[in-house]
Amino acid sequence: MSRRANCWDNAVAESFFSSLKEERIKKYIYPRRDAATSDVADYIDGFYNPIRRHSHLGGLSPDEFEAAHHHRRSGAY
């Protein structure tokens, strides 16, 4: 953890929550809390983690990045 007033440890979380709000939450009005919880879980597990392209991964989705990394480690080029 960084010292007080050092923003680097919060940057990843702030980036994620900004994306979540912009891409999902601001587009819907949820009738109940459990509907919102389910939708956010679906966003994280079904889109953000496997499909959404991330700039820190060179524009690849996490699944594409993992596949490329596994492909390189297995010795197959």
HELIX and SHEET records of a PDB file:
HELIX    1   1 TRP A    8  GLU A   23  1                                  16    
HELIX    2   2 ILE A   25  LYS A   27  5                                   3    
HELIX    3   3 ARG A   33  TYR A   43  1                                  11    
HELIX    4   4 ILE A   44  TYR A   48  3                                   5    
HELIX    5   5 SER A   55  LEU A   57  5                                   3    
HELIX    6   6 PRO A   62  ARG A   73  1                                  12    
END                                                                             
